[in-house]
């Protein structure tokens, strides 16, 4: 019983962090789209279909340990990049009420992986590396999603 209570308190704490900040902290700013989550998901599906190089490689799937670590409650996508090889764990920002908003949806980079079992968070990166990651995400993913959704986007701090 004591173990169940401790686990419940930990879960409540994590949910509080997520609903308060949108994510567990993030790399760079969150990007918001003036559209619904469903339309953004459709745009992400289009991106994967037209740019399969951004889908997680089969041999990198072993590093996708988020569900096994208890984070399967986060609504997320993984984007893969080459040169340098890395993948970004990107989450939808907000609680269930925010995610249900049909006029605004945000996404943000929660962590990156460079081909091993260690996911790097914002605290693991220096500002130069964080800016490089944010610029790459903007240029290679956000720009395409903006094309597919045909809506306005803006940035907000992930803090």
ABEGO torsion letter per residue (X at the ends): XAAAAAAAAAAAAAAAAAAAAGBAEBBEBBBBBBBBAAAAAAAAAAAAAABAAABBBAAAAAABAAAAAGAAABBBBBBBBBOBBBBBBBBBBEBAAAAABAABBBBBBABBBAGBABBBBAAABBAAAAAAAAAAAAAAAAAAAAAAAGBBBBBBBAX
